[in-house]
């Protein structure tokens, strides 16, 4: 599909400047909050007015755009600046639809991140925001793959970002998707309760068709919509048949929610003894576009040929050439992505 | 390369609940802009809106929606979706096939339930029935689950050009072999969030909007939905073919979060690149369904961009004078109108136009006119600098 050249990532772990995944950073109050860096490449006047998702998204993009010129921007986000949306809604309510200032309204639109980066870097090219929840980043990747078939010499910035803020945390929590008892992220997979730990973050990539100096290749991608674990398993089987060869690492989105375990068990069951199994949501938390961070992690593993112990579920291979990512969001939206080492 | 053609259409807008009703209203120069009757807001009688006079309860009954948490945005989409798939004639097997894609664009999602969102986000101890319905994915999550759509499912958001991009994405999925057929469209419902948002920017008009008029005073918000079924011409043998989707483009104006640049760079590039995809020279475009929101900024900059691109600006008009600005649905609704232009070789009046904008000197179509049309362009521009153009061609 395409080659990944550079990446940047904001998460709860130190991933933005000096990457250090060796020791898992513990969490407080059941929140896998992103550690926001100093945003050196973002104009200060603009930064001040930005909400969290906008800051993280623009910050990760600008880190890559300092040195790269791209032909378009593709961002996946399920919620955009949802805190600003609800802030504006609260103003509507509190001031009984009186005269309001538009900042929160304009900044909360889902496409504000791609729009803002386009504006700051004066990029007139393709500019897309995909928002289909657990398939937002996957559609970004598919869109980029199509653009690179249509325009083989082009180069795009792609990624995924979502925030966890007070209001959307409340909404997802009321819907029953978060743990209410105190859980440490190191113990996320030990519980047998419904619910998980909320997370947030942003991962961006520079992608094109050039293998020279590429860090990794996204070879194949499939999305599945079904609540039936047998359908998911069958689709993974087809995916593996279409992409034959040894899987060195099965990077799966298990999140400690016992209602979703059946999907991961079914898919892991298709792996052989030669495959190492690993998990990532204790490090990044659960959110709709976390699969972008999984691709970032796969990229890291291929580059460094190691994965710290706390990620590992079942150890086998020590050389990593082909990594299969399986993620699912709330049991409804599933995706398989194959990320490979570039020779 | 095989042509991508339209084999099914469905629409609900402030001027009609079917393709036929919409065409009749356009021919008659009817506007669907009124005070609000069904929707409670401080601005109900202060501003004009394109409101669909069907309650959520009536929609649910008509559409057989018994699931909790389905908001108006989804109901409008479902209404148009059902028309489109019935028009094209789908078997369940086809809908569930892994090569049938479903792509939607919208900007409000379930935030149309603003009172419930306010309570859920701030007060409720137990979530309302809409607790998982607020973000934009909600529309296609529901439609996918109801019809078990088997292929790629996506929701696009580029503000007011969302559904234009949903259409382009569907066409590209087919071109690139990721789908055999795509059901593509957009939806939005009136919401306190957008009414107050656009009002805070001072661009809503208290009178009926006058696109491209020198004395235009802002836009009227509307609601609606439309879906198109796209497939390759060779796969559509024996089916009714409405038009070809021949060009598309998505660019960015890269100037300001909520207004267009003086030279209309984004709009100019969108129109130019769509022509390149369609392999057409500008003079081949017979009519432009303009974005034409009737704001001070848009209509002037869109005119500037058209003048830059076209040696002689073709006939153009804004159907937002009929429907109001339906935001995320506008690209899809206006795509249906372009298809009607081509099918019936006719263009519809830009209502209430009186006086040409002095700096641009452009006059839109002011009455119903029969016209020979081979290629029609549709423009959709949005916040965040997002600009899109689509081209439809006669088959």
Interface residues (C-beta under 8 A of the other chain):
Chain A: X73 X78 X79 X80 X82 X85 X86 X88 X89 X90 X92 X93 X96 X97 X99 X100 X101 X102 X105 X106 X107 X109 X110 X111 X112 X114 X115 X116 X118 X119 X121 X122 X123 X124 X125 X126 X127 X128 X129 X130 X131 X132 X133 X135 X136 X139 X142 X143 X145 X146 X149 X150 X167 X168 X170 X171 X174 X175 X223 X225 X332
Chain B: X41 X42 X43 X107 X111 X114 X117 X118 X120 X121 X122 X124 X126 X127 X131 X132 X134 X135 X136 X137 X140 X141 X144 X145 X149 X150 X152 X153 X154 X155 X156 X157 X158 X159 X165 X169 X172 X173 X175 X176 X178 X192 X193 X195 X196 X197 X199 X200 X201 X250 X251 X252 X253 X254 X255 X256 X257 X258 X265 X266 X269 X382 X383 X384 X385 X386
